[in-house]
Amino acid sequence: MTSLAGAPLAALAGNSGRFRLLPFFAAASLAMFLLVAGALWYFERQQGAFFRDVQNQQIDFFKQVQDDFASRQDSVARRDLLSIHEAGNVNLTRLFANALWERDFAPFVGKAGQISVDECRALADVPDAKDGKPKPSAEKKACFAEIGKKIAAFPEFAGLNAKVFEMMKKSTVFKIKVFDLRGITVYSSEHAQMGEDKSLNAGWLGAAVDGKPTSELTFRDKFSAFEGVVEKRDLISSYLPVLAPGSEKVVGVFEVYSDVTPFLNQIKATSADIRKAAADNQDKVEAAAVADQETVDDSGTRTLAIVMLLLLLLFAALFAIVWRAAALIARQEMERDHAQQQLAQSEKMASLGQMVAGVAHQLNTPLAFSSANIQMALQALARFALPLQVAGSFSRLVKATDADKVMVNVASARDRVADIDPADLDVQMPQAMLQDTLQGIEQMRELVENLRDFTRLDRTKTSRVDLNKSLHNVIYIARSVIPTSIEVKEAFADLPEMDCNVSQLNQVFLNLINNAAQAIGEHGTITVRSLVEAGRIRIDVEDTGSGIAAEHLPHIWDTYYTTKPAGEGTGLGLSIARTIVTEHGGEIAVQTRTGENSGTTFTVYFPVAA
């Protein structure tokens, strides 16, 4: 058995199931427009933020470069100042050594070197309370101070000290120290520092051991200079090796303190000017960056507005095109519906044509014998005229006298009553003919009533209908069309009423019954069955015909598809039937068998009305 379902319930062909192009396009396009607009706005914001970040990075980089330049300039200036003064101090040391070393300082240093410092160095250091590093104890400091006093007590010290003060007067040198190769301060213009041990000092080690000058820049709140105590001074202290004449041998170390406060103030002023200029440039760069950012933001906003306007224009153009297309589609749908209605009407007219031929045949029989009976009844009534006249005259005579006996002259009437045949006075014969005529008229009335119920021309388009009654009317009409050798059986179960266009459904069922009769040929049975199944009304039209071949089965719903000879079928019946059924919210399916026990069953389902 092969089966093929028609359009499912979910795919209705009515207007409610049609794709509404314009609303869907408008909604989808608007959603996409908002999405694109949001994306463009987001990317424009991101671009602005990216440009702002780049600008900030450039500003920070420029500021860093400016600060680095100012720092480098200050550092280089300080380094150059240190190098220049260190070179000056080296030259000063050489001049000082040439003037005083051989004749004055060398003997003095040699004499100071005879004082032993081992006892003082043997004293233990103590940890510093601040950083924990070892430092000389008070006893150790007092020991070295005592050595300093011994050196200062040398007879030649006063003269040597006077020469040093005389040479350094009016110079930028604030202090001079002289160290022997043990690291002991054998002379200091600040006499209290004489005797101190500098053997662990990095500056002294660099000059005494490595023979290299070492300088550093320091700031002192108070400082004891040749001319007295000075305050808030920037000083350069240089440890300078003293070389023996004509050799590279270090014989002592000078420490010279030079005042560079004016030079350093000038460097600071220059650095301040550079930093101010850098700050001004930074402000200009930031202002330019703000202006550039505003330009970029304005440009992005204009670009976004232009793109949005173009998108709106594109949307409007597409909307107009789709609106026009929707109008054309709607018109084509209307034309298609009109053509479909015309095709349905044509198919209906074809069915009605066959039905009218059968109905005409059904009407001819009662019309013929009814017409003959009426003519025979008229003839019988004509034979009753003379007897009725005689009876009428006799009736008037009786009514005219009160006597029980009346003399009648039959001689004058004998000739008139001689033509009366007693056999013509039988009224049963015309009564029987009129009774047959009434039966014929009743047959014609029933046929007309069923025909009227079939077409439903006197009803509204949609109404609540008893489907079993409609099926009975269709079968009654179909019997007038199909051969009498084909039996049509009714197997109806109780059905709920349903709202439908009964004329359209009558067309569907008449078409299915006619197709079943054509599939049967001469002898067979058509069974029309109704029942309620799974909450739906089910109608079966089953035949004992030859069935539908497998190659034809997939195409039976196609418009204009027919296996009948040319001129005998339009190929519209099943296509229109399926459309009518689906428009009523139902579906139609077919099951067929070929070969032995062949036959076909068309099943129509309708939803039960709420």
Secondary structure, DSSP 8 states (H G I E B T S, - for coil): -EEEE-S-TTS--SGGGS--HHHHHHHHHHHHHHHHHHHHHHHHHHHHHHHHHHHHHHHHHHHHHHHHHHHHHHHHHHHHHHHHHHHHHHHHHHHHIIIIIIIIIHHHHHHHTTS--HHHHHS--EE-TTT--EE--HHHHHHHHHHHHHHHTSTTHHHHHHHHHHHHTTSSEEEEEEE-TTSBEEEESSGGGTT-B-TT-HHHHHHHTS---EEEEEEEEEEEETTEEEEEEEEEEEEEEEE-TTS--EEEEEEEEEE-HHHHHHHHHHHHHHHHHHHHHHHHHHHHHHHHHHHHHHHHHHHHHHHHHHHHHHHHHHHHHHHHHHHHHHHHHHHHHHHHHHHHHHHHHHHHHHHHHHHHHHHHHHHHHHHHHHHHHHHHHHHTHHHHHHHHHHHHHHHH---S------HHHHHHHTT--GGGG--HHHHHHHHHHHHHHHHHHHHHHHHHHHHTTTS-SSEEE-HHHHHHHHHHHHHTTS-TTEEEEEEE-----EEE-HHHHHHHHHHHHHHHHHHH-SSEEEEEEEEEETTEEEEEEEE-S----TTTGGGTTSTT---S-TTT--S-HHHHHHHHHHHTT-EEEEEEE-STT-EEEEEEEEE---
